[in-house]
């Protein structure tokens, strides 16, 4: 089953558009996991087990692991997801953006080393920076388009033949780059009007939508702007708001995460139509 098929199935199976981000910050771990050599694995496994029936995807952010030299723990977490929850897409958030042979190695890292179903990439260097990932035709290539950070406007709103650059990227991906039907776009929840414009350009292409939860994106506006006619089409990501739902939860941290994940999933579903 390829990435798009798996994502479509997960939307239906769990009745969910919620993507749970795995951004392990050891300084915010409960006391019983701090200082443990396997703390990251145990923390993420507990979050995964607590939210797997509520999520349409899991999204580990590679920087949180690499900064601690914990790539082996990321491998273990990815293996755990593939073995125990093979029906839930694993999106590696890497935002790679190089070209040629180097991009090919980054693709091998994402798809062969970590076994990700999809990876985020940066299109700034053009199609050369995206094409190597497409050699894995069953995997997803999720291209940055209109990002959730305020500084994204510095470049993403530059005029390109009468349209902002982010819309130009959306059209390129939808009309030229998506030859194998494996592409998706990153569009932030913090800009619902731009989200609606991207949806109008790309049709039913999946969108990875960060920016709700800790970043303050409005769920109702996000769903109304980005859903497809079938009420799907999005992986709406929440990371910190779920992972650290109750700072003093101690050993009950996973239960607190499940509560917030369920509330978020249900809030999203109220506006799906």
Secondary structure as UniProt FT lines:
FT   HELIX           3..13
FT   TURN            14..15
FT   STRAND          18..22
FT   HELIX           26..28
FT   HELIX           31..33
FT   TURN            34..35
FT   TURN            37..38
FT   HELIX           39..51
FT   TURN            52..54
FT   STRAND          57..61
FT   HELIX           62..66
FT   TURN            67..69
FT   HELIX           71..84
FT   TURN            86..87
FT   STRAND          89..96
FT   HELIX           100..108
FT   HELIX           109..113
FT   STRAND          118..121
FT   TURN            124..125
FT   HELIX           128..131
FT   HELIX           132..135
FT   TURN            137..138
FT   STRAND          140..146
FT   HELIX           150..152
FT   HELIX           153..156
FT   STRAND          159..160
FT   TURN            161..162
FT   STRAND          163..164
FT   HELIX           165..172
FT   HELIX           173..177
FT   TURN            179..180
FT   STRAND          183..187
FT   TURN            189..190
FT   HELIX           192..202
FT   TURN            203..204
FT   STRAND          207..209
FT   HELIX           213..215
FT   HELIX           219..226
FT   TURN            229..230
FT   STRAND          234..238
FT   HELIX           240..243
FT   TURN            247..248
FT   HELIX           250..252
FT   HELIX           253..270
//
